[in-house]
């Protein structure tokens, strides 16, 4: 049985840990939980740390409990938030929970008869029939307002620039999260809660509630909030979150995100977001330091995470797609791309639309009349004659070349290339 805490330490995955946690884990199989608020129908890479924690926990012989916050997701956690988040309705939350469950099943063993098989729970199940009066009497009286006000997540909101303050709904969040821990302690013998460092106040409220209500010992462990070396927000791009769902973030865009991280971030992320051994990671870092221009660490990181989330086949597609922009690819490689990947590869490329009845059409008419890939026929003709124009990665060697329906990629696109780096998509409608 591997030492869970030691594994997390060398990977840089521990921020705060309550005294006695390591001793608890050394006694044998321990149940521990992580909470995820189902505010979307996919996890994003910001959630990936919590998934990795549960996976390491299970691999070290302990029992992971993944708690979907169907109840707390209806309220919103004030931690690290400058304003109250929108509340979701029950139907939306149920849809989100089902989608997240399918994603978690890729990482965790929920279905075996092993003693440390993972469990998925939803706090809505035990909160939906709990009346306010009973909650106030049973739980509220054990935690003072002074104690709740001392939490950083509360103090920051009340003393911040946002003059609207904090609603009572959000103020009660730490009590609800504390009760989750108490419920899992009572029903499943769960003695450890894990979460991001912004959750420390909510988590210790749970351990305090267990101590006061049950006279029991419970523990908390947090990981550092993910940041980039330049201080920017992790997992965010100009287009928003990097999602695990291929419908929301294509495997190609997912792969590219990891491929483009800095050397400093790659060295940190490869410990946190892969299951490579310490020896493998240290060897990869050493090799990268000798040849940083080859970006070997980024390539290894991108491979491991893309295979883990999307599978070997999608990883290979992403690598092949990358070569279309950055390597000597052919029209054959281009035609192998599905529409989603094709559009991801050429995201941001200028697009034009022409009607199907324009095909077949002379290349100069298509590029300089029906579209404005070229500002004039003369310039288009000159560049074709100079070998500077390609259609679907094939160099055009004649000004008499016709573009036909046989040139269409995925039945609707033509990729025009002017020079080495200027791409244009012509969509035939």
N, C-alpha and C positions, 0 to 999 in steps of 0.2 A: 504494500500500500504506500504510494508516494505521499510525501508530506505536502499537503495543499498550500499551507502558508509559505513554506520555503519556495515552492513553485512560483507563487505570486510575487514574492520578494525579488527574485532575480529578474523577473519580467517587468518590474517596475509598476506593478498593479495594486499596490497598497498605499493608501494615503493615511487613513486613521484606522486603528484597531483597538478594541477594548481589551484591557488586561484579562488574561485567562482564556482568550479565544484559541490560541495555539494549543493550550493544554486540553481544551474541550475537543478539538479535532483529533488529538492524539489518542483519545480513548476508544475510538472506533467510528463506525458509520454515524455521521451526523447529518440531520436534516437542516437545510438552509434555504432561504428564499430570496428572490429578487422580484421587485414589483415593476410592472410595465403598464403605463397608462395607454390604453388603446385609442389614441386620438386620431389615428389614420389607419387605413386598411393594409399597411405594410410597415415593417420595421425599417429604419434607416441606419446608416453606419454609426450614428450616435448611440444606437441601442446595442451595437455589436459587442461593446465591452461587456455588458451584462450577460449577453449570450455566451461569450467566451468564459466568463467567470463560472457560469453554471456548467459548462462543458468540462472545464478543468476540475470543478468540484466532483462531477460524476466520474471522470477518469481517475480521480484519486480515491474512489471508493465511497464517496458520500452521496447523499440523496438530495437532488435539486428539486426545489419547488418553484415553479414559475407562476407568479400571481398576476393575472390580468386585472387591472383596476376598473372594472365595470362600474363600481360605485364611485370611487375616488375620481375616475375620469369624468364623471358628471359634474365635478366640483372644480377641479383644477388646482394643482400644487403651486403655492406662491414662491417656492424656492427658485432663486435665480431669474424670476420674472419681474419685469417692471410694471406690468399691468395684468389685470385678470384675463384669463383666456376664455374663449367662447365655450359655452356648455353644449355638450352633444346630447342628442335624444337617444332613447333606449334602442330603437331600431338600428340606428347608425352604429352604436357601440357594439351591438350583437354581430353585425356584419364585420366590423373591424376585428373583433375577437376571433372569429372563425378564420379569417385570413391570416392573422398573426400566428394562430395555432399551427397552421400548415407550414409556416416558415420555421417555427421552432422545432418541428418534428424532423427537419433536415439535420439538426445539430444534436439533439438530445434523444436518448432512448426512453420513450414513454411506454412502450408496448411489451417489453420483456417481463419475465417473472423474477428478475433479479431484485434483491432487497433494496438496491439503490436506484431502481427505475424512477425516472422523473415523473412528477405530478404537475398537472396544470389545474389551477383553481381560479375562481373569479370572485372577487370580494362582493360583487353584487348579490351573490347567492346567500350570503349571511347578513347583508345589510338591508336588503329590500323590505323585510318584514320587521325590522328593528325600529320600534317607535322612538320618536324624539324624546319623549318623557323617560322611557326606559334607558335610553342611551345617556341622557343627562344624569340620571340617578346612578346608573351602574358604573359609568366610565368617567363622566365629567367631574364628579366630586373627588376623584383620586388625583387629578392633576390641577394644580393651582394656575390661576391666570398669570401670576408672577413668573412661574416656571415657563409657561408658554411664551410670554413676552420676552424672555431672555434669549430665545433662539435667534440666531443671525438672520434667518430667512424672514422672520417677522420684523426684527429691528430695521433691517435694510429697507423694507417696504414702507414702514411708518416714518422713517427719517429721510427718505429719498426725495427726489425732485417731484415725483408724482404726487400731487396734492390730494388726489382722490383717496389715498390711503388704501386700506384693505377691508374687504367686506367680511362680515361675520362668517359667511360661507367658506371663504378661504382660510380664515383664522382657525376654523375647526378641522382643517385638513390634517394637522399633525395628530389630533385625537383619533381621527378615522384610521390613519396609517398605524398609529399605536395600537388600535384595537385589532387591526389585521394581524399584527404580530402576536398579540394575546390569543386570538382565535386559533392561529396555526400552532402556537405553543400548546394550547389545550387539546386540540383535536389531532395533531400530527407529531407532537413532540419536537416541534421546530424550535431550536435554540439560537439560531444565527440569522441575522438579516444582513444582506449585502446591498450596496448601492453606490451611486456617485457621491463625491464628497459634499455636494450641495444638500444631500439628504441626511447628513449626520444628525441635525437637530431633530428631525422627524423620527429617525431610527432610535435615538436614545430616549425619546418619549416612550417608545414601545418597550424598551428594556425596563424603564422606570415603572411603567404600568404593570408589567409582569411581576416586578419585585413587590409592588404595593398590593396588587390583587391576589397573587398566588404565592408570594414569598419565594419565588423561583429566581434562578439565575438565567439571564439571556444576554446575548452578545451582539455586537455590531462591527462591521468591517466596511470600509469604503475604498474605492479606487479614485485616483486623481481624475479630475475632469479633463477630457481630451482637448488639447490645444495644438496649434501649429507653432513651429519654431519662431515664426515672425509675429506671434501673438494673435494671429487671425483665428476665426472660429473654425473648428474642425468640422469636416463633413459638409460644409456649405460651399456652393459655387454660385456664380451669377444667376444660374437657373434654379437655385434652391438646394434642397437636401439631395444627398446621394442615397437612393432607396435600394433595398434588397430586392424589391419586386422588379422583374425585367420589363414589366409594362410601364413602370414609372421612371426607371433608369435603365437604359439598355445595357446588356453585359459589356458591350464595347465601351460605353461611356464610363461604366463602373471600373473596368480594367484600366482605362486611361487616367482615371482619377488617381489610382495608386501608383501608376507608372510615372506620374508627374510630380510626386511629392519631393521635397528637398532631401539631401543626404542626411541631415540631422533628423528629420521626421521619419525617414525610412528606417534609420537605426533604432528609433524608439518604437515605431509601429510594428516592426517585424517581430518584436518580442511579445507585443500585446495581441496582435491580430492573426497570429499563426500558431500552429502546434509543433513547429520545428523545435528540435532539442536545443539545449544550450550550446552544445558542441557545434551543431550545424549552423546556428546563428552566429556564433563567434567566428567561425571559419569564413562565413559569407561576408561579415563586416571587415575582417582582415583583408580578404581578397579585394573587396570594394575599395578599401583605402589605398591599395596599390594601383588600381585602375578605375578611378572614379568616373572618368569620361565614358566608360562602357555602361554605366548605370546598372551594374549587375544586381545590386541590392534592391533597387526599385523593381527590376524585372522579376526577381524571386518573390518579393512581397506581392506584386500584382498577380503573379501566377498562383501563389498559394491561396490568396483570398478569393480570387475569381473562381478557381476550381472548387473551393469550399462552399461558396454561395451559389454558383450557377452550374458547376459541373465541368468536366474535362472538355466536352464537345464545345460548349459556349466559350470556354477559354481559348480554344484553338481558333474558333471563328474570330474572336477579338484580336488575336495575334495576326491572323491573315488579313483582317480588315485594316489593322495598323500599317501593314506593309503597303497598302494601296496608296496611302498618303505619303508615307515616309520611305518607301522602298521601290524596287523595280518590279512592280506587280503587272499583271496582264489583264486583258479584257475577261479572260476566263475566271480569274480571281474575283473580278468585279461582279460577274454574273452569279457567282456562288453566294453572294450576300443576300440575305432576306431583306425585305423593305425596311424594317425597323433599324437594322444595322446599317444599311446603305444611308439612310437619312441621318443616323447618328454620326457616321464617319464624316459626312459633308454638312454637318450642322453649321449654320451661319453662312454657308455658301450662297451667293446670289441665285435666285430662282426666277425662271420665266415660264409662262404657260403658252402653249400653242394648241390649236384644235387638230384633231386627228386627220381632218381632211387636207391638212397641209403636207401630209406624207403620202407618197414619197416626195421629197423636195431637195433641190440642190443645196449643198452645204453652205454656200455663200448666202443664199437667200435665207436659210434658216438662222444663221448666226449674225447676219447684218441687217436683215429686213424684218423677219418675223420676231426676232429678239434683238437685244442690243449687246450681245456678247462682244461685238465689234461696232465701233461708231460708223464705219462705212464699208461698203463692198470692196473698195480699193485696198484698204488696210487688211481686211480679211484675206483677200486674194494674195497679197504680198506675204503675209505670214504663213499661209498654207504652202506657198512656193518655197519658203525658207525652212520648211519642216517644223514650224512652231505650233501646229494645231493638232490636237488628238480628239478623237471621238471614242468614248468608252475605253480609254487607255491605249487605243490603237492609233498610231500616227497617221494622219491623213496626207497622202502623197499626190493628190490630184484635185484641181479646182472643179473638176466635173463630177466629183463624188456625190452620190445621192444618199440622203438619209431616209431609211424606210422603217416600216414597223418591225422588221427583223432586228433593228438596232436597239429596240426598247428593252430596258432593264426592268424586271418585275412588271412587264407589260405596260409601263407608263413613263419611264424616265430615260433621258439621254444625258450623259455626262460629257460636257465639252470642256476642253482644257486649252488655255491660251498661254503659251510659254510653259515654264516648269511649275509654277506655283498658283496660277490663276484658274480656279475651277468654277464651273457654272452648271446648274441643273436646269434642264428643260423638261418640264412636265407636260405630257401630251394628254389632253382631256377630250 
